[in-house]
Amino acid sequence: MRTIFKSFGLVLIGASSFSSLAMASAAPNVCPVAEAVVVPDVARQGASATVGMIADRVASAAAGIGMVGSSTPVKLGVVASCGQVALNEESSDSAFQPRLSAAETTAAKPQPNQTAPALDNGIWMSTTATWLKKTDPKGEFSGSVETAVVGFDRKVLPDTIVGIATGAESAFIRTAYNRGTIRGKSISISPYVGYAFTDWLTWDATLGHAWVYYNYTQDNGATSEILGQSHANRWFGSTDLTATDRIESTILRAALGYLRVSEVDKGFINTSKTRVATSSVNMGQLRATLTAGYEFAAPWGIVTPNAFVRLQYEVPHQGAASLATGYVSTTDTTSAVFGVSVDTVIDKVWTVSMFGSTEEFRQNTSARTLGLNARYSF
């Protein structure tokens, strides 16, 4: 019996070639901290949430699974979709047959004169809210980033899906160091693809572009605020290799992926007639995720609570920014995300997931996220 550890070893081999540059730079002008520290965090959180949503949907759909952790990985050639499994009786390779619970075995047996419906299309939506806080002396900020993404995908081959997603992002950050604020809004478009190598190993990739608008304020100690507006172009992409194993009703999953974010701000002239130069964010993050879940059968479908941990490593990491005389921002090459989720399959065509997570091991920084996903297959 293969184990998740063997699967994860293959994932590491398959994705170890990914590397990239991660850095941020900005001209030291009216909003130096905002440009060099706050905006990269906003860009990373927004892009991470967007590609994370897509990667979860693709990784599951590529294997014929309606939602991560909520159904059984099966051998290619076996029909599986949104918790519904129809066994291919011509297959004799028992080593790759899914290990089903008793309830699933009964549900999976083909009925006389009945063919499992082909659910080749899917529409989905995902939304997250992340609360950020950083407590660097002379560089304190706090706020939230909300994202919403909707997508459509289609199985174009038995082992391949393609799709497209569009999203919106809203950020509101209070910058305590200058008694100001940053408001960010964006819209994005992201084509994606997923491929199932086997019943237990899938690959997905996403490439997207976002049009970003920032509005800055700061208190200059006089009678009026200093205002500034800027526009940015953000490119982002990700790729993931995911291995899945099942032991009775326990589902184990390991994934290795890479996230890349590049954002170029065009600069602006604020209301005090000061020119704020063009700035850029260019970051890369290697990610390894382990997930464990347990399925429970219900009269209307399947419920799967999960726990997961994601290790993150920036290659190389973002450099420190100068905040004030004698002060620099804290930076970290490594961090970890811990989370729980509950996935459900309803009437074989609806899947819904709720999750929460916390990012740890970043000095003077905290990030908490809540999210909701839903998918309809037809």
N, C-alpha and C positions, 0 to 999 in steps of 0.2 A: 504494500500500500504506500503510495507516495504521500508525503507529508507536506505541510505548508512551508517547512524549512527548505525542502528541496525546491519547491516552487519559487521561493524567494531568492534562492541562489541563482536560478535561471534568470529571474528578473534583474538581479544585479549584473549578471554577465551581459544581458541584452541591452542595458541602458547605461553602462559605465562609461561610454564614450562621450556623454554630454558634458560640455564645459562651456563657460562663457565669462563675460566681464560684468562686474557689478560695481558701479561707482555713481556718485552724484556730484555735480559741480554747480556753482552759482557765483555770480558777481557779488561782492560784498557791498550791497547798497541798501536802499530803504528797508527792504524786507529780507535781510540776509538769512535769518534763521528760518523764516517761512520757506524760502526757496531751497535752502540746503538741507533742512531737516523735516519740516512738516510735509511739504509736497511729495517727497519720496515715500513717506509713510502712507499718505493718501493714495498715491499711485499703486504702491505695492498691494495695499489692502483691497482696492477696487479691482485691480486686474486679477489678484489671487482669488477673490470671491467669484468673479465671472468665469475664469477658466476652471475653477474648482467645480462649479455647477455643471459646466459642460462635460468635464472629464468624468464626473460621476455618472451622468446620464449616458455618455458614450460607452464607458467601460461596461455598464450593465447591458445596454441595448446591443452591443457588439456580440455578446455571448447569448443573446436571446433572453436576457433577464430584464424584467420590468423595472427593478429598483435594486440598488446595491444592497446585498445582504438579504434580499427577500425572496429569492427563488433558487432553484437548483441548477448548477452548471451541468450541462449535458454534452454528450459526444456530438460532434458535427454530423449532420444528417438526421438528428433527432429534433423534432419540433418542440420548441420551448418558448413560451412567451408569457410574461406577467404571471408567473406562478402556475401556468398550465403546462403540463408535461405529457407528451404522447410518445411512448417508447417505439423505437424502430426495431421491430421483431426480427429483421434480417441481420442485424448486427450481432456478431458473436464474440466481440472483443470485450469480455467481461471486466477486464482490468480498467477500462475507461467508462464503464457504466456508472451512472450516478447512484449514490447510496441514498435511497429515499426512506423517509419515515413511513410508518404503517399507513397513516392517513394519506400521504402523498402517493404511495404505491397503489392504493385503491383508486384514487382520483386519476392516476396516470394511465390506467388500463384502457385501451381503446374499446369503445362500446360498439356493438354490432351496428353496421350501416351508419357509423358516425365518424366523421373526419374532423380532426382538430382544426379550428379556423386559423388561417394564416394572418397573423397580426404583423404586417410588414411596415406599418406607418406609426409614428408616434408624435404627439404634440405635448409640450411640457412647459412648466413655468417654475422658476425658483426665485426666492428672495432671501436676502440676508441683511442683518443689521450688526455692525461692529462698533464697539465703544473703545476708543483709543485714549490713552493717557501717558504722558511722558513728564518726568519730574526732574530733568536736568536743571541745575541752577543756571539762571539766565536764559533758559530755553524751554520753560514749561509750556505745555499745551495739553488740551483735552477736547474731546468731541466725538463725533460719530460719522460713520460712512455707511450709507444704505445702498444696496444694489438690487435690481430686479432684472431677470432675464427670461425671455420666452424663446422657444425653439421648436423646430420641426425636423424630423429625420425619417429616412426611408431606407429599408433594406433593399439595396440594388442587386446584391448577389447573396447567396446563402450565408456567406461569411463576412459580408461587408455592408456597412451602413454609411450614408453621407447625410449631412444635415447643415442647417444654418440657424444661427441664433442672433437675436438683437437684444440689447440691454440698455438700461439707464442707471445712472449713478448720481447720488446726491451726498455731499459732504458738508459738515458744519464743524469748524474747529475754532475754539477760543484760544488765542495766543496770549498767555498771561504776561510774557516778557515785555510786550509792548501795548498791553491792554487793547488788543485788536482781535480781529476775526478773519477767518478764511472760509469762504463759501465756494464749493466746487460743484459743477454739474457736468454731466457728459452723456453722450449716447454712443453706442458701439454696435458693430456688426462682426460676426465671427462664424465663418464656415468651419466645419469640422468633419472628421472621418474616423471610423472605427473598424477594426479588423479582428476577427477571431481566428487565431492560429490553430487552436484545439478547443476542446470543451472547457479547459481550465486556464488558458493563457490568451489574453486579449491585448490589443494595442490601440491607442487613440492619439489623435493630434488635433490641435486647435491653433488657428491663426486669426488674430483680430485687430481691428483698428477702432480707436475711440477719438471723438472730437470733444475736447475738454475746455471748459470755461471757468476761470477763477476770478473771484471778487475779493479784494483785500481791503481791510480797514485797520488803522492804528491811531491811537490817541497821541497827539503831538504836544499835549500839555497846554494847548491854547484853546481858542473858542470853537475850533472845528476839527473834525477828523481828517486824516490823510487817506485818500481813497485811491485805489488802483484796480485795473481790470486787465486780464491777460487771457490769451487763447493758447492752447497747446494741442499737439498731435501725439497721441499715445499708440504705440504698437505693442502688442503682447502676443505671446504664444506659449504653448505647453505641449509636452508629449509625455505619455505614461505607458508603462508596461505593467499589466496586472495579472497576478496568479491567484486562483481560487481553489480551495479544497473543501470537502465536506466530510464530516464524521458524524453519521446519523443525522441529527437535527442541528448540529453545530457547524457553522460556516466560518472558515478562516480565509482571510484575504491579505495578500501582500502586494504592494505597488511601489514602483520606483519611477520618478518622473523628474522633469526639469521645467521650470517656469522662467520666462524671460520677459522683462518689461523695459521699454524704451520710451521716454517722453521728452519732447522738446518744447519748451515754452518760448514764445516769440518775443517776450519782453514787453515793457509798456512804460509810459510816462504818467506818473501819478499827479494828483491835484496840487502838489507842492512844486510841480514842474521839474521833478527829479527823474532822470532816466534810470529804469531798472533793466539791466541787461538780460539778454537771452540766457536761459538756464536749461540744464538737461538732467534727466534721470536715466540711468542705464544699468539695470540690475539683473542678476541671475541667481536662481535658487534651486539647488538640488534637493529633492524631497523623497523620503522613504516612509511609507505608511503601512502600519499593521492594523488589521481590523478583525474582531471576533464577534460573532453574533449567534443567537440561538432562536430557531423558528418554533412558533406555537401555532397549531392549527385552530382556526375559528370557523363557525358556521358560515361566515360570509367571506372567508379568505385566509390570509396568513399574517401573523404579527411577528416581527423580528427586532428585538432590542439588540443594540450593538454598542461596543466600546472600541475606541480607536486612539492611536497615538501616531503623530507624524513628526519625524525628525527633519529639520531644515538646516541646510548649510549653504552659505553664500560664497560663490567662487569667482573672484575674490569678493570680500564684503565691502560695503559702503564705507568710505573713509570718514573721519571725524570732521565736523564743521566748526569753525570759529564762532562762538556765541557772543563773547565780550572779552575785554582784556583779562587774560588769565583763565578763561573758561572755554571749554570745548565740549561738543556733544559726545555722548556715549554711543558706541557702536558694538555690535556683536556679530560674530561669524556664524554662530550656531543658536538654534532655538528649538523648541518643541511645542506641538499643539496636542492637547489632550481633549477628548470629547466623547459624548454619548449621543446615540440617535435611536429612534424608533421608526422602523419601516413597516408599511402595511401594504398588502395586496388585496384589493376589493373587487369582487365579481370578475376576477381574472383579467380585467382591462384597465382598472384604475390602480395606481400606486401613489402612495403619499408617504412622505418622510418628514420628520421634525428632528432637529439636532441642535446641540449647543456645544461650544468649545471654548477653551482658554489657551492663550499663547503664553509660554513661560520661558524663563532663562534669558530674557533680554533685560539688560541692566537699566533700571529707572523707567522701564516701559511695560505697559500692560495692554492686552487686547482681548476682549470678550465678544463672542459672536453667537447669535441665534439665527436659525434658518428654517425655512419651510420649502419643500419641493412637492410637486404633483405632476403626474404623467398619465396621459390617456393613450392607449394603444388600439389601433383599428386596422 
